Amino acid sequence: DIPLGEDSEAYQIDILDGGVVARTLSCGAQQALYASADELADFGAPNTALDLRVYQISAVVGRGFPLAANVPVF
């Protein structure tokens, strides 16, 4: 479902490396793909977990408040 009060659904995901943004993904659904080639380019090796900040994007406000998470990589 499209978030309340928005014409479309949009998100940005910051992938962090030691608290610094290594890459930002943008998507129009509640899922995103971080390609293994991009992970290797960003970190030099595969990770077992990633630190992320997920933002819902509003046409009026821009980035909302982030959800911070550490997610396992399979």
PQR file of N, CA, C, O and H, with PARSE charges and radii, in Angstrom:
ATOM      1  N   ASP A   1       0.832  -1.187   0.000 -0.4000 1.5000
ATOM      2  CA  ASP A   1       0.000   0.000   0.000 -0.0000 2.0000
ATOM      3  C   ASP A   1       0.875   1.247   0.000  0.5500 1.7000
ATOM      4  O   ASP A   1       1.930   1.284   0.633 -0.5500 1.4000
ATOM      5  N   ILE A   2       0.421   2.259  -0.716 -0.4000 1.5000
ATOM      6  CA  ILE A   2       1.118   3.536  -0.735 -0.0000 2.0000
ATOM      7  C   ILE A   2       0.922   4.207   0.619  0.5500 1.7000
ATOM      8  O   ILE A   2      -0.198   4.245   1.128 -0.5500 1.4000
ATOM      9  H   ILE A   2      -0.436   2.229  -1.230  0.4000 1.0000
ATOM     10  N   PRO A   3       1.993   4.736   1.214 -0.5600 1.5000
ATOM     11  CA  PRO A   3       1.877   5.388   2.516  0.2800 2.0000
ATOM     12  C   PRO A   3       0.822   6.503   2.507  0.5500 1.7000
ATOM     13  O   PRO A   3       0.632   7.193   1.505 -0.5500 1.4000
ATOM     14  N   LEU A   4       0.154   6.655   3.630 -0.4000 1.5000
ATOM     15  CA  LEU A   4      -0.890   7.647   3.787 -0.0000 2.0000
ATOM     16  C   LEU A   4      -0.407   9.039   3.398  0.5500 1.7000
ATOM     17  O   LEU A   4       0.657   9.472   3.840 -0.5500 1.4000
ATOM     18  H   LEU A   4       0.307   6.095   4.444  0.4000 1.0000
ATOM     19  N   GLY A   5      -1.181   9.742   2.574 -0.4000 1.5000
ATOM     20  CA  GLY A   5      -0.865  11.112   2.214 -0.0000 2.0000
ATOM     21  C   GLY A   5       0.173  11.265   1.115  0.5500 1.7000
ATOM     22  O   GLY A   5       0.564  12.393   0.814 -0.5500 1.4000
ATOM     23  H   GLY A   5      -2.045   9.390   2.215  0.4000 1.0000
ATOM     24  N   GLU A   6       0.633  10.187   0.506 -0.4000 1.5000
ATOM     25  CA  GLU A   6       1.631  10.259  -0.562 -0.0000 2.0000
ATOM     26  C   GLU A   6       1.037   9.755  -1.868  0.5500 1.7000
ATOM     27  O   GLU A   6       0.184   8.867  -1.869 -0.5500 1.4000
ATOM     28  H   GLU A   6       0.315   9.271   0.751  0.4000 1.0000
ATOM     29  N   ASP A   7       1.495  10.330  -2.990 -0.4000 1.5000
ATOM     30  CA  ASP A   7       1.038   9.887  -4.304 -0.0000 2.0000
ATOM     31  C   ASP A   7       1.751   8.621  -4.763  0.5500 1.7000
ATOM     32  O   ASP A   7       1.230   7.873  -5.590 -0.5500 1.4000
ATOM     33  H   ASP A   7       2.188  11.051  -2.989  0.4000 1.0000
ATOM     34  N   SER A   8       2.933   8.388  -4.229 -0.4000 1.5000
ATOM     35  CA  SER A   8       3.697   7.206  -4.612 -0.0000 2.0000
ATOM     36  C   SER A   8       4.528   6.734  -3.423  0.5500 1.7000
ATOM     37  O   SER A   8       4.708   7.444  -2.433 -0.5500 1.4000
ATOM     38  H   SER A   8       3.356   8.996  -3.558  0.4000 1.0000
ATOM     39  N   GLU A   9       5.015   5.531  -3.561 -0.4000 1.5000
ATOM     40  CA  GLU A   9       5.847   4.929  -2.521 -0.0000 2.0000
ATOM     41  C   GLU A   9       7.309   5.071  -2.929  0.5500 1.7000
ATOM     42  O   GLU A   9       7.668   4.726  -4.055 -0.5500 1.4000
ATOM     43  H   GLU A   9       4.869   4.955  -4.365  0.4000 1.0000
ATOM     44  N   ALA A  10       8.156   5.570  -2.035 -0.4000 1.5000
ATOM     45  CA  ALA A  10       9.572   5.745  -2.352 -0.0000 2.0000
ATOM     46  C   ALA A  10      10.403   5.634  -1.080  0.5500 1.7000
ATOM     47  O   ALA A  10       9.993   6.082  -0.009 -0.5500 1.4000
ATOM     48  H   ALA A  10       7.863   5.850  -1.120  0.4000 1.0000
ATOM     49  N   TYR A  11      11.574   5.031  -1.219 -0.4000 1.5000
ATOM     50  CA  TYR A  11      12.474   4.828  -0.092 -0.0000 2.0000
ATOM     51  C   TYR A  11      13.910   5.074  -0.537  0.5500 1.7000
ATOM     52  O   TYR A  11      14.228   4.961  -1.721 -0.5500 1.4000
ATOM     53  H   TYR A  11      11.908   4.668  -2.089  0.4000 1.0000
ATOM     54  N   GLN A  12      14.776   5.410   0.417 -0.4000 1.5000
ATOM     55  CA  GLN A  12      16.218   5.425   0.211 -0.0000 2.0000
ATOM     56  C   GLN A  12      16.851   4.628   1.341  0.5500 1.7000
ATOM     57  O   GLN A  12      16.434   4.712   2.496 -0.5500 1.4000
ATOM     58  H   GLN A  12      14.518   5.502   1.378  0.4000 1.0000
ATOM     59  N   ILE A  13      17.860   3.858   0.984 -0.4000 1.5000
ATOM     60  CA  ILE A  13      18.580   3.036   1.956 -0.0000 2.0000
ATOM     61  C   ILE A  13      20.046   3.441   1.921  0.5500 1.7000
ATOM     62  O   ILE A  13      20.704   3.307   0.889 -0.5500 1.4000
ATOM     63  H   ILE A  13      18.199   3.790   0.045  0.4000 1.0000
ATOM     64  N   ASP A  14      20.556   3.932   3.033 -0.4000 1.5000
ATOM     65  CA  ASP A  14      21.980   4.220   3.156 -0.0000 2.0000
ATOM     66  C   ASP A  14      22.667   2.971   3.667  0.5500 1.7000
ATOM     67  O   ASP A  14      22.277   2.431   4.702 -0.5500 1.4000
ATOM     68  H   ASP A  14      20.021   4.041   3.871  0.4000 1.0000
ATOM     69  N   ILE A  15      23.681   2.504   2.960 -0.4000 1.5000
ATOM     70  CA  ILE A  15      24.501   1.383   3.401 -0.0000 2.0000
ATOM     71  C   ILE A  15      25.754   1.983   4.003  0.5500 1.7000
ATOM     72  O   ILE A  15      26.474   2.735   3.347 -0.5500 1.4000
ATOM     73  H   ILE A  15      23.997   2.942   2.119  0.4000 1.0000
ATOM     74  N   LEU A  16      26.009   1.646   5.259 -0.4000 1.5000
ATOM     75  CA  LEU A  16      27.069   2.301   6.022 -0.0000 2.0000
ATOM     76  C   LEU A  16      28.320   1.444   6.131  0.5500 1.7000
ATOM     77  O   LEU A  16      28.261   0.217   6.204 -0.5500 1.4000
ATOM     78  H   LEU A  16      25.424   1.035   5.792  0.4000 1.0000
ATOM     79  N   ASP A  17      29.438   2.127   6.137 -0.4000 1.5000
ATOM     80  CA  ASP A  17      30.734   1.494   6.382 -0.0000 2.0000
ATOM     81  C   ASP A  17      31.381   2.262   7.522  0.5500 1.7000
ATOM     82  O   ASP A  17      31.952   3.331   7.307 -0.5500 1.4000
ATOM     83  H   ASP A  17      29.486   3.124   6.077  0.4000 1.0000
ATOM     84  N   GLY A  18      31.295   1.726   8.730 -0.4000 1.5000
ATOM     85  CA  GLY A  18      31.844   2.407   9.900 -0.0000 2.0000
ATOM     86  C   GLY A  18      31.144   3.719  10.200  0.5500 1.7000
ATOM     87  O   GLY A  18      31.775   4.666  10.669 -0.5500 1.4000
ATOM     88  H   GLY A  18      30.830   0.858   8.904  0.4000 1.0000
ATOM     89  N   GLY A  19      29.859   3.784   9.936 -0.4000 1.5000
ATOM     90  CA  GLY A  19      29.086   4.992  10.206 -0.0000 2.0000
ATOM     91  C   GLY A  19      29.074   5.995   9.071  0.5500 1.7000
ATOM     92  O   GLY A  19      28.361   6.996   9.140 -0.5500 1.4000
ATOM     93  H   GLY A  19      29.347   3.015   9.554  0.4000 1.0000
ATOM     94  N   VAL A  20      29.859   5.742   8.016 -0.4000 1.5000
ATOM     95  CA  VAL A  20      29.923   6.617   6.848 -0.0000 2.0000
ATOM     96  C   VAL A  20      29.130   5.963   5.715  0.5500 1.7000
ATOM     97  O   VAL A  20      29.218   4.751   5.519 -0.5500 1.4000
ATOM     98  H   VAL A  20      30.439   4.929   7.961  0.4000 1.0000
ATOM     99  N   VAL A  21      28.362   6.753   4.975 -0.4000 1.5000
ATOM    100  CA  VAL A  21      27.559   6.208   3.880 -0.0000 2.0000
ATOM    101  C   VAL A  21      28.478   5.734   2.755  0.5500 1.7000
ATOM    102  O   VAL A  21      29.230   6.518   2.175 -0.5500 1.4000
ATOM    103  H   VAL A  21      28.290   7.738   5.135  0.4000 1.0000
ATOM    104  N   ALA A  22      28.403   4.428   2.458 -0.4000 1.5000
ATOM    105  CA  ALA A  22      29.177   3.840   1.368 -0.0000 2.0000
ATOM    106  C   ALA A  22      28.385   3.883   0.066  0.5500 1.7000
ATOM    107  O   ALA A  22      28.960   4.010  -1.014 -0.5500 1.4000
ATOM    108  H   ALA A  22      27.793   3.791   2.930  0.4000 1.0000
ATOM    109  N   ARG A  23      27.064   3.777   0.174 -0.4000 1.5000
ATOM    110  CA  ARG A  23      26.209   3.771  -1.016 -0.0000 2.0000
ATOM    111  C   ARG A  23      24.784   4.074  -0.579  0.5500 1.7000
ATOM    112  O   ARG A  23      24.384   3.715   0.529 -0.5500 1.4000
ATOM    113  H   ARG A  23      26.597   3.674   1.051  0.4000 1.0000
ATOM    114  N   THR A  24      24.014   4.733  -1.444 -0.4000 1.5000
ATOM    115  CA  THR A  24      22.597   4.967  -1.206 -0.0000 2.0000
ATOM    116  C   THR A  24      21.805   4.323  -2.333  0.5500 1.7000
ATOM    117  O   THR A  24      22.053   4.578  -3.511 -0.5500 1.4000
ATOM    118  H   THR A  24      24.339   5.024  -2.343  0.4000 1.0000
ATOM    119  N   LEU A  25      20.855   3.490  -1.955 -0.4000 1.5000
ATOM    120  CA  LEU A  25      19.951   2.854  -2.917 -0.0000 2.0000
ATOM    121  C   LEU A  25      18.617   3.576  -2.868  0.5500 1.7000
ATOM    122  O   LEU A  25      18.176   3.992  -1.797 -0.5500 1.4000
ATOM    123  H   LEU A  25      20.653   3.283  -0.998  0.4000 1.0000
ATOM    124  N   SER A  26      17.975   3.728  -4.006 -0.4000 1.5000
ATOM    125  CA  SER A  26      16.634   4.295  -4.084 -0.0000 2.0000
ATOM    126  C   SER A  26      15.706   3.246  -4.675  0.5500 1.7000
ATOM    127  O   SER A  26      16.096   2.511  -5.582 -0.5500 1.4000
ATOM    128  H   SER A  26      18.333   3.390  -4.876  0.4000 1.0000
ATOM    129  N   CYS A  27      14.479   3.173  -4.165 -0.4000 1.5000
ATOM    130  CA  CYS A  27      13.535   2.197  -4.687 -0.0000 2.0000
ATOM    131  C   CYS A  27      12.107   2.710  -4.516  0.5500 1.7000
ATOM    132  O   CYS A  27      11.839   3.595  -3.703 -0.5500 1.4000
ATOM    133  H   CYS A  27      14.163   3.770  -3.429  0.4000 1.0000
ATOM    134  N   GLY A  28      11.206   2.138  -5.296 -0.4000 1.5000
ATOM    135  CA  GLY A  28       9.803   2.516  -5.256 -0.0000 2.0000
ATOM    136  C   GLY A  28       8.930   1.432  -4.679  0.5500 1.7000
ATOM    137  O   GLY A  28       7.726   1.406  -4.933 -0.5500 1.4000
ATOM    138  H   GLY A  28      11.423   1.420  -5.956  0.4000 1.0000
ATOM    139  N   ALA A  29       9.513   0.534  -3.908 -0.4000 1.5000
ATOM    140  CA  ALA A  29       8.784  -0.559  -3.262 -0.0000 2.0000
ATOM    141  C   ALA A  29       9.480  -0.877  -1.948  0.5500 1.7000
ATOM    142  O   ALA A  29      10.544  -0.333  -1.652 -0.5500 1.4000
ATOM    143  H   ALA A  29      10.492   0.554  -3.703  0.4000 1.0000
ATOM    144  N   GLN A  30       8.879  -1.754  -1.169 -0.4000 1.5000
ATOM    145  CA  GLN A  30       9.445  -2.109   0.130 -0.0000 2.0000
ATOM    146  C   GLN A  30      10.488  -3.205   0.003  0.5500 1.7000
ATOM    147  O   GLN A  30      10.569  -4.098   0.846 -0.5500 1.4000
ATOM    148  H   GLN A  30       8.015  -2.196  -1.410  0.4000 1.0000
ATOM    149  N   GLN A  31      11.281  -3.135  -1.052 -0.4000 1.5000
ATOM    150  CA  GLN A  31      12.394  -4.056  -1.244 -0.0000 2.0000
ATOM    151  C   GLN A  31      13.421  -3.391  -2.142  0.5500 1.7000
ATOM    152  O   GLN A  31      13.090  -2.539  -2.966 -0.5500 1.4000
ATOM    153  H   GLN A  31      11.215  -2.410  -1.737  0.4000 1.0000
ATOM    154  N   ALA A  32      14.663  -3.792  -1.971 -0.4000 1.5000
ATOM    155  CA  ALA A  32      15.748  -3.243  -2.789 -0.0000 2.0000
ATOM    156  C   ALA A  32      16.799  -4.325  -2.963  0.5500 1.7000
ATOM    157  O   ALA A  32      16.912  -5.235  -2.142 -0.5500 1.4000
ATOM    158  H   ALA A  32      14.932  -4.484  -1.302  0.4000 1.0000
ATOM    159  N   LEU A  33      17.562  -4.219  -4.031 -0.4000 1.5000
ATOM    160  CA  LEU A  33      18.634  -5.170  -4.298 -0.0000 2.0000
ATOM    161  C   LEU A  33      19.974  -4.453  -4.202  0.5500 1.7000
ATOM    162  O   LEU A  33      20.216  -3.455  -4.881 -0.5500 1.4000
ATOM    163  H   LEU A  33      17.470  -3.480  -4.698  0.4000 1.0000
ATOM    164  N   TYR A  34      20.823  -4.975  -3.357 -0.4000 1.5000
ATOM    165  CA  TYR A  34      22.201  -4.500  -3.241 -0.0000 2.0000
ATOM    166  C   TYR A  34      23.051  -5.586  -3.882  0.5500 1.7000
ATOM    167  O   TYR A  34      23.341  -6.606  -3.257 -0.5500 1.4000
ATOM    168  H   TYR A  34      20.626  -5.785  -2.805  0.4000 1.0000
ATOM    169  N   ALA A  35      23.445  -5.368  -5.113 -0.4000 1.5000
ATOM    170  CA  ALA A  35      24.150  -6.380  -5.888 -0.0000 2.0000
ATOM    171  C   ALA A  35      25.487  -6.739  -5.246  0.5500 1.7000
ATOM    172  O   ALA A  35      26.157  -5.888  -4.661 -0.5500 1.4000
ATOM    173  H   ALA A  35      23.210  -4.539  -5.621  0.4000 1.0000
ATOM    174  N   SER A  36      25.863  -8.010  -5.363 -0.4000 1.5000
ATOM    175  CA  SER A  36      27.125  -8.457  -4.770 -0.0000 2.0000
ATOM    176  C   SER A  36      28.312  -7.723  -5.387  0.5500 1.7000
ATOM    177  O   SER A  36      29.308  -7.484  -4.704 -0.5500 1.4000
ATOM    178  H   SER A  36      25.319  -8.701  -5.838  0.4000 1.0000
ATOM    179  N   ALA A  37      28.223  -7.361  -6.668 -0.4000 1.5000
ATOM    180  CA  ALA A  37      29.309  -6.596  -7.297 -0.0000 2.0000
ATOM    181  C   ALA A  37      29.439  -5.215  -6.654  0.5500 1.7000
ATOM    182  O   ALA A  37      30.550  -4.710  -6.489 -0.5500 1.4000
ATOM    183  H   ALA A  37      27.414  -7.555  -7.222  0.4000 1.0000
ATOM    184  N   ASP A  38      28.306  -4.601  -6.290 -0.4000 1.5000
ATOM    185  CA  ASP A  38      28.347  -3.303  -5.604 -0.0000 2.0000
ATOM    186  C   ASP A  38      28.923  -3.448  -4.201  0.5500 1.7000
ATOM    187  O   ASP A  38      29.687  -2.596  -3.748 -0.5500 1.4000
ATOM    188  H   ASP A  38      27.404  -5.011  -6.424  0.4000 1.0000
ATOM    189  N   GLU A  39      28.556  -4.528  -3.514 -0.4000 1.5000
ATOM    190  CA  GLU A  39      29.101  -4.786  -2.177 -0.0000 2.0000
ATOM    191  C   GLU A  39      30.622  -4.939  -2.241  0.5500 1.7000
ATOM    192  O   GLU A  39      31.344  -4.388  -1.409 -0.5500 1.4000
ATOM    193  H   GLU A  39      27.935  -5.221  -3.882  0.4000 1.0000
ATOM    194  N   LEU A  40      31.097  -5.686  -3.227 -0.4000 1.5000
ATOM    195  CA  LEU A  40      32.546  -5.864  -3.380 -0.0000 2.0000
ATOM    196  C   LEU A  40      33.235  -4.539  -3.709  0.5500 1.7000
ATOM    197  O   LEU A  40      34.332  -4.272  -3.219 -0.5500 1.4000
ATOM    198  H   LEU A  40      30.510  -6.133  -3.902  0.4000 1.0000
ATOM    199  N   ALA A  41      32.599  -3.712  -4.532 -0.4000 1.5000
ATOM    200  CA  ALA A  41      33.170  -2.409  -4.862 -0.0000 2.0000
ATOM    201  C   ALA A  41      33.212  -1.497  -3.635  0.5500 1.7000
ATOM    202  O   ALA A  41      34.156  -0.726  -3.462 -0.5500 1.4000
ATOM    203  H   ALA A  41      31.707  -3.928  -4.930  0.4000 1.0000
ATOM    204  N   ASP A  42      32.181  -1.586  -2.781 -0.4000 1.5000
ATOM    205  CA  ASP A  42      32.095  -0.718  -1.607 -0.0000 2.0000
ATOM    206  C   ASP A  42      32.982  -1.171  -0.452  0.5500 1.7000
ATOM    207  O   ASP A  42      33.554  -0.340   0.253 -0.5500 1.4000
ATOM    208  H   ASP A  42      31.414  -2.212  -2.922  0.4000 1.0000
ATOM    209  N   PHE A  43      33.100  -2.495  -0.254 -0.4000 1.5000
ATOM    210  CA  PHE A  43      33.786  -3.010   0.929 -0.0000 2.0000
ATOM    211  C   PHE A  43      35.034  -3.841   0.624  0.5500 1.7000
ATOM    212  O   PHE A  43      35.849  -4.074   1.517 -0.5500 1.4000
ATOM    213  H   PHE A  43      32.636  -3.169  -0.827  0.4000 1.0000
ATOM    214  N   GLY A  44      35.193  -4.287  -0.611 -0.4000 1.5000
ATOM    215  CA  GLY A  44      36.355  -5.089  -0.973 -0.0000 2.0000
ATOM    216  C   GLY A  44      36.205  -6.566  -0.686  0.5500 1.7000
ATOM    217  O   GLY A  44      37.047  -7.363  -1.102 -0.5500 1.4000
ATOM    218  H   GLY A  44      34.532  -4.098  -1.337  0.4000 1.0000
ATOM    219  N   ALA A  45      35.140  -6.954   0.023 -0.4000 1.5000
ATOM    220  CA  ALA A  45      34.894  -8.354   0.362 -0.0000 2.0000
ATOM    221  C   ALA A  45      33.427  -8.497   0.771  0.5500 1.7000
ATOM    222  O   ALA A  45      32.787  -7.512   1.137 -0.5500 1.4000
ATOM    223  H   ALA A  45      34.456  -6.308   0.361  0.4000 1.0000
ATOM    224  N   PRO A  46      32.899  -9.709   0.711 -0.5600 1.5000
ATOM    225  CA  PRO A  46      31.524  -9.931   1.175  0.2800 2.0000
ATOM    226  C   PRO A  46      31.419  -9.699   2.687  0.5500 1.7000
ATOM    227  O   PRO A  46      32.382  -9.902   3.426 -0.5500 1.4000
ATOM    228  N   ASN A  47      30.247  -9.275   3.123 -0.4000 1.5000
ATOM    229  CA  ASN A  47      29.979  -9.041   4.549 -0.0000 2.0000
ATOM    230  C   ASN A  47      29.035 -10.105   5.086  0.5500 1.7000
ATOM    231  O   ASN A  47      28.294 -10.727   4.326 -0.5500 1.4000
ATOM    232  H   ASN A  47      29.465  -9.110   2.522  0.4000 1.0000
ATOM    233  N   THR A  48      29.064 -10.308   6.376 -0.4000 1.5000
ATOM    234  CA  THR A  48      28.087 -11.201   7.014 -0.0000 2.0000
ATOM    235  C   THR A  48      26.888 -10.424   7.527  0.5500 1.7000
ATOM    236  O   THR A  48      25.843 -11.006   7.817 -0.5500 1.4000
ATOM    237  H   THR A  48      29.667  -9.803   6.994  0.4000 1.0000
ATOM    238  N   ALA A  49      27.038  -9.088   7.642 -0.4000 1.5000
ATOM    239  CA  ALA A  49      25.940  -8.214   8.075 -0.0000 2.0000
ATOM    240  C   ALA A  49      26.221  -6.805   7.551  0.5500 1.7000
ATOM    241  O   ALA A  49      27.369  -6.432   7.309 -0.5500 1.4000
ATOM    242  H   ALA A  49      27.887  -8.615   7.406  0.4000 1.0000
ATOM    243  N   LEU A  50      25.148  -6.035   7.383 -0.4000 1.5000
ATOM    244  CA  LEU A  50      25.271  -4.656   6.913 -0.0000 2.0000
ATOM    245  C   LEU A  50      24.542  -3.716   7.858  0.5500 1.7000
ATOM    246  O   LEU A  50      23.464  -4.037   8.356 -0.5500 1.4000
ATOM    247  H   LEU A  50      24.216  -6.338   7.580  0.4000 1.0000
ATOM    248  N   ASP A  51      25.136  -2.553   8.102 -0.4000 1.5000
ATOM    249  CA  ASP A  51      24.470  -1.491   8.848 -0.0000 2.0000
ATOM    250  C   ASP A  51      23.752  -0.600   7.838  0.5500 1.7000
ATOM    251  O   ASP A  51      24.354  -0.119   6.879 -0.5500 1.4000
ATOM    252  H   ASP A  51      26.012  -2.292   7.697  0.4000 1.0000
ATOM    253  N   LEU A  52      22.452  -0.389   8.069 -0.4000 1.5000
ATOM    254  CA  LEU A  52      21.610   0.363   7.143 -0.0000 2.0000
ATOM    255  C   LEU A  52      20.854   1.465   7.860  0.5500 1.7000
ATOM    256  O   LEU A  52      20.614   1.397   9.066 -0.5500 1.4000
ATOM    257  H   LEU A  52      21.963  -0.780   8.848  0.4000 1.0000
ATOM    258  N   ARG A  53      20.483   2.485   7.092 -0.4000 1.5000
ATOM    259  CA  ARG A  53      19.488   3.470   7.507 -0.0000 2.0000
ATOM    260  C   ARG A  53      18.467   3.531   6.384  0.5500 1.7000
ATOM    261  O   ARG A  53      18.819   3.776   5.230 -0.5500 1.4000
ATOM    262  H   ARG A  53      20.677   2.541   6.113  0.4000 1.0000
ATOM    263  N   VAL A  54      17.196   3.308   6.723 -0.4000 1.5000
ATOM    264  CA  VAL A  54      16.119   3.284   5.733 -0.0000 2.0000
ATOM    265  C   VAL A  54      15.238   4.504   5.945  0.5500 1.7000
ATOM    266  O   VAL A  54      14.812   4.792   7.063 -0.5500 1.4000
ATOM    267  H   VAL A  54      16.910   3.110   7.661  0.4000 1.0000
ATOM    268  N   TYR A  55      14.971   5.219   4.856 -0.4000 1.5000
ATOM    269  CA  TYR A  55      14.157   6.429   4.895 -0.0000 2.0000
ATOM    270  C   TYR A  55      12.963   6.275   3.957  0.5500 1.7000
ATOM    271  O   TYR A  55      13.120   5.809   2.828 -0.5500 1.4000
ATOM    272  H   TYR A  55      15.318   4.986   3.947  0.4000 1.0000
ATOM    273  N   GLN A  56      11.780   6.661   4.409 -0.4000 1.5000
ATOM    274  CA  GLN A  56      10.656   6.827   3.505 -0.0000 2.0000
ATOM    275  C   GLN A  56      10.777   8.233   2.921  0.5500 1.7000
ATOM    276  O   GLN A  56      11.077   9.182   3.645 -0.5500 1.4000
ATOM    277  H   GLN A  56      11.653   7.039   5.326  0.4000 1.0000
ATOM    278  N   ILE A  57      10.546   8.368   1.628 -0.4000 1.5000
ATOM    279  CA  ILE A  57      10.676   9.654   0.950 -0.0000 2.0000
ATOM    280  C   ILE A  57       9.288  10.247   0.730  0.5500 1.7000
ATOM    281  O   ILE A  57       8.394   9.585   0.204 -0.5500 1.4000
ATOM    282  H   ILE A  57      10.302   7.596   1.040  0.4000 1.0000
ATOM    283  N   SER A  58       9.124  11.486   1.135 -0.4000 1.5000
ATOM    284  CA  SER A  58       7.876  12.212   0.967 -0.0000 2.0000
ATOM    285  C   SER A  58       8.060  13.293  -0.090  0.5500 1.7000
ATOM    286  O   SER A  58       9.093  13.961  -0.128 -0.5500 1.4000
ATOM    287  H   SER A  58       9.851  12.024   1.563  0.4000 1.0000
ATOM    288  N   ALA A  59       7.060  13.463  -0.944 -0.4000 1.5000
ATOM    289  CA  ALA A  59       7.115  14.521  -1.953 -0.0000 2.0000
ATOM    290  C   ALA A  59       7.149  15.897  -1.302  0.5500 1.7000
ATOM    291  O   ALA A  59       7.699  16.835  -1.877 -0.5500 1.4000
ATOM    292  H   ALA A  59       6.220  12.920  -0.912  0.4000 1.0000
ATOM    293  N   VAL A  60       6.577  16.031  -0.126 -0.4000 1.5000
ATOM    294  CA  VAL A  60       6.505  17.317   0.562 -0.0000 2.0000
ATOM    295  C   VAL A  60       7.698  17.529   1.483  0.5500 1.7000
ATOM    296  O   VAL A  60       8.299  18.604   1.474 -0.5500 1.4000
ATOM    297  H   VAL A  60       6.130  15.268   0.341  0.4000 1.0000
ATOM    298  N   VAL A  61       8.047  16.528   2.274 -0.4000 1.5000
ATOM    299  CA  VAL A  61       9.052  16.668   3.328 -0.0000 2.0000
ATOM    300  C   VAL A  61      10.437  16.201   2.879  0.5500 1.7000
ATOM    301  O   VAL A  61      11.443  16.688   3.396 -0.5500 1.4000
ATOM    302  H   VAL A  61       7.559  15.656   2.281  0.4000 1.0000
ATOM    303  N   GLY A  62      10.506  15.285   1.945 -0.4000 1.5000
ATOM    304  CA  GLY A  62      11.789  14.672   1.574 -0.0000 2.0000
ATOM    305  C   GLY A  62      12.016  13.428   2.420  0.5500 1.7000
ATOM    306  O   GLY A  62      11.086  12.662   2.669 -0.5500 1.4000
ATOM    307  H   GLY A  62       9.689  14.890   1.525  0.4000 1.0000
ATOM    308  N   ARG A  63      13.248  13.230   2.859 -0.4000 1.5000
ATOM    309  CA  ARG A  63      13.564  12.062   3.698 -0.0000 2.0000
ATOM    310  C   ARG A  63      12.899  12.204   5.056  0.5500 1.7000
ATOM    311  O   ARG A  63      12.951  13.257   5.693 -0.5500 1.4000
ATOM    312  H   ARG A  63      14.004  13.853   2.656  0.4000 1.0000
ATOM    313  N   GLY A  64      12.272  11.114   5.481 -0.4000 1.5000
ATOM    314  CA  GLY A  64      11.710  11.092   6.825 -0.0000 2.0000
ATOM    315  C   GLY A  64      12.786  10.719   7.835  0.5500 1.7000
ATOM    316  O   GLY A  64      13.980  10.769   7.537 -0.5500 1.4000
ATOM    317  H   GLY A  64      12.229  10.259   4.964  0.4000 1.0000
ATOM    318  N   PHE A  65      12.350  10.345   9.027 -0.4000 1.5000
ATOM    319  CA  PHE A  65      13.286   9.900  10.057 -0.0000 2.0000
ATOM    320  C   PHE A  65      13.799   8.509   9.694  0.5500 1.7000
ATOM    321  O   PHE A  65      13.029   7.683   9.202 -0.5500 1.4000
ATOM    322  H   PHE A  65      11.380  10.304   9.269  0.4000 1.0000
ATOM    323  N   PRO A  66      15.082   8.232   9.926 -0.5600 1.5000
ATOM    324  CA  PRO A  66      15.629   6.936   9.530  0.2800 2.0000
ATOM    325  C   PRO A  66      15.284   5.818  10.506  0.5500 1.7000
ATOM    326  O   PRO A  66      15.115   6.025  11.708 -0.5500 1.4000
ATOM    327  N   LEU A  67      15.188   4.627   9.932 -0.4000 1.5000
ATOM    328  CA  LEU A  67      15.155   3.397  10.720 -0.0000 2.0000
ATOM    329  C   LEU A  67      16.549   2.811  10.595  0.5500 1.7000
ATOM    330  O   LEU A  67      16.965   2.470   9.488 -0.5500 1.4000
ATOM    331  H   LEU A  67      15.325   4.459   8.956  0.4000 1.0000
ATOM    332  N   ALA A  68      17.281   2.684  11.681 -0.4000 1.5000
ATOM    333  CA  ALA A  68      18.620   2.112  11.660 -0.0000 2.0000
ATOM    334  C   ALA A  68      18.515   0.625  11.968  0.5500 1.7000
ATOM    335  O   ALA A  68      17.776   0.214  12.863 -0.5500 1.4000
ATOM    336  H   ALA A  68      16.944   2.962  12.580  0.4000 1.0000
ATOM    337  N   ALA A  69      19.276  -0.189  11.204 -0.4000 1.5000
ATOM    338  CA  ALA A  69      19.229  -1.631  11.405 -0.0000 2.0000
ATOM    339  C   ALA A  69      20.565  -2.254  11.022  0.5500 1.7000
ATOM    340  O   ALA A  69      21.292  -1.735  10.175 -0.5500 1.4000
ATOM    341  H   ALA A  69      19.876   0.145  10.477  0.4000 1.0000
ATOM    342  N   ASN A  70      20.868  -3.365  11.657 -0.4000 1.5000
ATOM    343  CA  ASN A  70      21.987  -4.216  11.265 -0.0000 2.0000
ATOM    344  C   ASN A  70      21.347  -5.497  10.765  0.5500 1.7000
ATOM    345  O   ASN A  70      20.701  -6.206  11.537 -0.5500 1.4000
ATOM    346  H   ASN A  70      20.277  -3.787  12.345  0.4000 1.0000
ATOM    347  N   VAL A  71      21.516  -5.807   9.480 -0.4000 1.5000
ATOM    348  CA  VAL A  71      20.846  -6.967   8.889 -0.0000 2.0000
ATOM    349  C   VAL A  71      21.863  -7.998   8.423  0.5500 1.7000
ATOM    350  O   VAL A  71      22.908  -7.642   7.878 -0.5500 1.4000
ATOM    351  H   VAL A  71      22.040  -5.231   8.853  0.4000 1.0000
ATOM    352  N   PRO A  72      21.559  -9.281   8.637 -0.5600 1.5000
ATOM    353  CA  PRO A  72      22.457 -10.329   8.169  0.2800 2.0000
ATOM    354  C   PRO A  72      22.418 -10.425   6.646  0.5500 1.7000
ATOM    355  O   PRO A  72      21.393 -10.147   6.023 -0.5500 1.4000
ATOM    356  N   VAL A  73      23.540 -10.821   6.057 -0.4000 1.5000
ATOM    357  CA  VAL A  73      23.641 -11.038   4.620 -0.0000 2.0000
ATOM    358  C   VAL A  73      23.717 -12.531   4.384  0.5500 1.7000
ATOM    359  O   VAL A  73      24.531 -13.223   4.996 -0.5500 1.4000
ATOM    360  H   VAL A  73      24.373 -11.048   6.563  0.4000 1.0000
ATOM    361  N   PHE A  74      22.875 -13.028   3.500 -0.4000 1.5000
ATOM    362  CA  PHE A  74      22.843 -14.459   3.216 -0.0000 2.0000
ATOM    363  C   PHE A  74      23.421 -14.749   1.855  0.5500 1.7000
ATOM    364  O   PHE A  74      23.477 -15.907   1.443 -0.5500 1.4000
ATOM    365  H   PHE A  74      22.213 -12.467   3.003  0.4000 1.0000
TER
END
